[in-house]
């Protein structure tokens, strides 16, 4: 089949072949999710199934699918598009509302991020590199890159390491991040289901539901009539410009502005003395900043009223599905085999660390429904937000614990910290002060614990 499509270099038709093959794999993944019960029980998303099929049948596996040689480069572009949607996909919320309503959830979620980065990053420097001296000092940071961050963060950090100047670049970072992200999704569900069974047996759950009691749409992912959601109200007339065209153009413009800003910073820094001459800001970070600036301008000119938050959010999900598929399909199995032992140890240690963080702090920062909030956090911090929601719907099918409502508000002050951290990790480890950044994460975590105690958010016992 590889000989059927022959292109000299990368052409628009080569891109079409890549996109067509990815689409076929996504549809096959969706069909498998609809038809195979074990896949439904594990809540494996079609994008992950598609990525695994692409990995097994693509250029890094059997070689049967004629992907171009640019499959691995799409992830960096897609993550820029995902971050370009973020400034436009959330509703306005006051700081007072966040503080008064969801302070404990904010501390809990912020600790989950900072402790995972800090602990695993330092273990990589002081433990893994001692056992395996040839490892990159950022090896430990690949666990939170994949677990907490997911495939999107793996693409962002991996591309940042790959784009560094010669002698500093780390080409294996993308594959390692994608591998831990894939392992994290699997751990999120398999371990999560065992935790739910344990919680139900020990009467820690309040609204437990067996898998057989879940509605079909949660198992298959197909919404019946009457439960289908709107993708957002049309804000422009198709006689002038189609609603989707307007919103896609907005996102692509922001991503383009982010790329232009990244190139401008790189060119400006190239004239500076070392080590600043090699400084380069990730495109995804620049896209997020460009989006924030444009959002402020549109808010002042009242144009924001014509932007559908739900449509932009769906576009971000579209790019994320493609990102997961591309990311998993482009995992270099040779790199995984090369790192198999430290990678296996990293994942196992990471599971234990994240489990301890999730359930220790979950009990102490949740005045009620601690199990429902903790199982949601487990799915989120090891896999993806979708995994967290899937587990949450099992233990709280009617969402009475308000976990998702509180999270939506709590994540607003967390997102900037997360983006700053993702941006700084490649720069810090390359410059030799990665350990300092990880210690700062732990110090900040200690401050948050003291804050939660002083605000009386810390509880020795939680009740359902």
N, C-alpha and C positions, 0 to 999 in steps of 0.2 A: 504493500500500500504506500510505503514511503516513496517508491519510484513513480507513483501515479501523479503526485504533485511535485513539480520541480520548479524551483524559483532560484534566480540568481540574486542572492542577497535578500534583504527584507523588503517586501513590496506590499502595497495595499491588499493584494490578493492573498499573500501569505498571512496577513493579519486576519482577513476574512476566514481563512481556513482554521486558524487558531480559535477565533471566536465561535465558528460553527461547531468545531469539535467540543469546545467547552460547553456549548449549549446542549449538544447531544448528551454529554455526560451528565449535565444537570437534570435533564429530563429523565434519563435512565435512573439517576439517583432518586428523583421524586417518585418514579414508578415503584422502585424497590421499597421506599418508605410506605407507600400506599398498600403494597401487597404482602410484604414480609413482616410477620408479627413480631419476631425477635427484634427487628430494627425499630419497630414502633415502641416496643417495651423499653428499649435503650434510648429512645428519643434522638437517634442519630440523625442529624440534619442532612438533607439531600446534597448540600454543597460539600460536606465532608465525604459522603459516599462518592460523589463525582470526582473529588480530588484524589481519593484512594484508587479509583478506577484509572484515572489519568496517570497516577504514579506507577501502577502495575503494568499498564499497556503503553505508556508513553516512552519518551526517549531515555528516561532513567530506569525503565523497567524492561519489558519485553521488546520495546521499540516498534510496536505495531501501529501506533497512531502517529501520523505525520505532522506533529507539531513543529513549528519553526524553532530556531535556536534562541528565540527571544522570550520564550514562555516565562522564564524566571525573572525577566525584567519588568513584566507587567505589574507585579506586586507593588513596586515602588510608585508607579503611576496611580494604581487603584487606591492605595492608602492616602495619597494626596487628595484624590477626589472624595474619599470618605471624610477626611478632616475638613475639606472645603464645605461640606454640608452641615457640620456641627454648629457653627454660629447661627444658622437659620432654622434649625430643627427643634428648638426648645422654646417654650413659652416664657414670658417675663415673670419673674418671681422676686419679691422683695427680700432683702437680707434679713429683715426682722422676722419674716415668716419662716425662713430657713432656720434661724437660731432658736426661735421659741418652740417650733413644732418638732423639728427633727435633729436636734443637737446630738442626742445619743447615737442615732443612726449615722450621722456625719462622722463622729469620732470613730465609730466601729468600722465604717468603710475606709476611712483614711488610714486607720491602723492596719487594716488588712492589706492595703497597698504598701505602706512604708515598711512594715515589718517583713513582708515577703521579700522586698527588694533588699533591705538592709541585711537580714540574716543570711539569705542565700548568696548575696553578693560577697559578703565577708567570708562565708564558708568556701566560696570559690577561690578567694585570695589566700586564705590561711590554711585551708585543709586540702582542697582538691589539687591546688598547684603544688602543695608539698608532696602529695602522693604521686601525682603525675606532673613533673616539672615542665614538660613540653606544652602543657595546656596554656591557652591564653588567659590572662588574669581576669578577663570578663566572662569566663566560662560559667561561673556560678550565677551570674546575672542572666544567663539564658533561661533559667527556670522561671523567674517572674516575667521575663519577656514573653514566654509562651503561656504560662499558667494565668497570671493576672491579666497580662496584656492581650493574649490571644494571637490569632494569625495576623491581625492588623498591626499590632505592635512588633511582632516578629518581622514583618515586612519593613516597617519603618526603621527599626534598629539595624536589621540586616543590611538594608540598602545604605544606611549611613556608614556602617563599617566597610562596605564594599566600595564606596565612593571616596574613601580617604586616599590621599596621595600614596604613591608606591613606597613600600617599606612599613607603612602604618596600617594598610588595609587588612581586613580579616575576612577572606572570602567564605569561610565556613559558617560565619555567624547566621546568615539567612537560613541555611539548612538546619542548623541546630535549633534556632528559634522556632521554625516551622515544625520540627519534630517534637519539641516539648509542648507546643501548642496543640498538636494532634493528640499526643499522649494525655494532655490535660483534659481535652474534651471527653476522651474515653474514661478517664478516671472520675470526671465529674459525675457521669451517669452511673457507672458500675458501682463505684464506692458510695455514691449518693443514695442509690436504691437500697444498699445494705444498711446505711445509716437510718434511712426512713423506717425500714423494718425493725431495726433495733429500737428506735424512738417510739414506734407504735406499741411494741411489746412491753416497754417500760413506762408506757402511758405519759410520754412527754409531748404527744401531739394532741391538738385540740380539734382539728377538722379533718382527720385522716380519711383518705379515700384509696381503695384498691385500684390497681390499673384497670381492672375489668369494669369499674364504676365510672371511669373517665368518659366523657363524651367522645364520639368518633372523630370529631374534628381535631381534638388534641392528639389522638393517636395517629391518624393518617395525614393530618395537615390540610385536609380538604374541607372548606367551609360550605355547609349546605345553605340553601336559600333561607333567608330570615336571620342568618348569623353572619352574613357577609358585610364587611366594613368598607366604608368609603375611603378612597385613596386621597381625599382632599377635594374641597370645592374648587371649581374652575374660577380663576381670578382674571382671566383674559379671554376675549372673544376670539374664536378660531378664524374669524374673518380678517383679523389683523395678525395675530401670532398665536399658535396653539399653546394651551396651558402648559403641557409637558415640555414643549420647546423652550418656552420662557424660563422654566425652572432648571432644565438641564443646561441652558446657556449660562444661567447665573452661576451654577456650580463649576462648570468648565472654565468660565472666566476667572473665578476665584483661584482655581487650581493653577491656571496659567500665570496669574499674578504671583502666586507663591513660587512657582518655578523661576519666574523672572527675578524675583527678589533674591532667591537663593543664588542664582548665577551672578547677580550684581554684587552680593556680599563676597562671593568667592573671588571674583575679579578684583575687587577692591583690596581684599586681604592678600592677594598674590604679590602685591608690591611692598608689603610689610616685611620686617625682618622675622626670621624664625623665632619661636615656633608658630607665630601668628599667621605666617604665610599660607599654612595649610588649613586654616579655619574655613569651614563650610557649614552653613545652617541647613538642616534637613528640609526638603521641599514641603513635607507634610506640615511642619511647624510654621513655615512661612505662609502656607495656604491658610492655616487656621488664623494667623495674625491678619492676613489680607481680608479674610472673611469677617473678622471682628470689626475692622476699620470700615469695610463696606456696609456692614450691618448698622453701625453708628450713623453713617451718612444717610442710609435709607430710612432710619428711624426719624431723623430730623426732617427729612423731606416728605414724610408720610407715605413713601413708596412701600414701606414694610407691610402696609395693609393689604397689598396685592400679592404678598408672598404666602403661600400655603405651607405652614409648618409640617403638616402631615405629608404633603407631597415631597418636600425636601427630605424628610425622614425616610420615606419609602425609597427615594433615590439612593440615599446612603446605604440602605439595606441591600439594594440591587448591587451596588459596587462591592459591598462586603461579601455577598454570595460569590461573586466572580473572584474576589480576592482569596477567599478560602480555597476555592477550587484550584486556582492558579498556584497558590502557595504550596498546597499539599502535593499537587502533581509535579512541581518543580523541585521537590526534595531530592537531593543527591544521595542515593542509597550508599554510594561508596564512602561518603563522608560519615554517614550514620554507622556503617560497619567499622570505620576507622576509630570512631569515638565510642563504640558500643558499651564498653565497660564503665568508663566514667559517666557516660550519658545515662546508663541504667541506674547507677548509684545516685546520680543527681535527681532523677525523677522520683525514686523511692524516698530519698531524704526529703525532697520537696513535698511529697504527699504527706509525710509525717508532720513537717513544719506547718504546712497550711492547715492541716486538720487541727493541730493544737491551737493555732491562732484563731481559727474560725469558731471553735466551740468553747474555748476558754473565755474569750472576750464577748462572744455572743450571749453567754449566760449573764455576764456582768454588765452589759450595756443595753440590755433589753428588759425593761420593767415588766413586760408581758409578751407572750407569744415568742419566747426566745428560740424555740426549736424551729418554728416557721421562718424566722428571720435568719437563723444560722444556716438552715439547709439551702436557702436562697443564696446566701453568701458563699457557701461551699461550691455551688454550681457556677457562680460568677467568678470566684477567685481561682478556680482550677480550669474551667472551660471557657464559657462565654456567657453573656447576659441571657441568651436564649436558653442555655442549660439551666441557669438559675431559675428562670421563669418556669421551665418545665417541671423542675423538682418542687417549686413552690406550689404549682397547680395541683400536684399530687396530694400534698399535705393540707392545702388550703384552696379547694376548688372554687369557692365563691369569693376568694380574696378578702375575707373578713378581717384578717390581721392588719390590713393596710400596709403591708410590707412594701409593695411596689409604689404606692403613693408617697410614702416617706422617702424611699430611695430616690425617686424622681427629683425631689427637692434637695436631698442630701448630696447628690452628685454634682450639683451646680458649683459649689466651692471646691470640689475634689478635682474636677476636670482640668482646671489650669495647672494644678500641682502635678497631675499625671503627665500632661503634655510637656511641662518643663523638665520633668524627670526623664522622660523618654528622649528628649532632645539632648540632655546633658550626659546621659550614660555613655554613648560612644565617644564623645569629646573627652569626658573625664578619664575613662580607662585608657584612651590613647595618649593623653597627656601625663598619665602616671598618678593621677589623684582620684582614681576610682574608689579606693578604700576610704578616702575622706568623705566622698559623697555618700557612701553606704553608712558610715558612722553618723553623718548628719541625719540620715533617715531614721536611725535608731534614737538619736537625741530628740528629734522632733516627735517621735512616738512616745517617748517618756514624758514630754511636755503635754501631749494630748491626754495621757492617762491622768496626770496631775490635774489638768483642766476638768476632766470628767468627774473627778472626785470633788473638786471645789464647787462644781456646778450641780453636785448631787445627782449626776447621771449614772454613777457607778453603784451597782447593786450586788450584794453578796448572794442574794437569792432572787430568782426570777419566777414569775408565776404565769400560767397560761390563762 
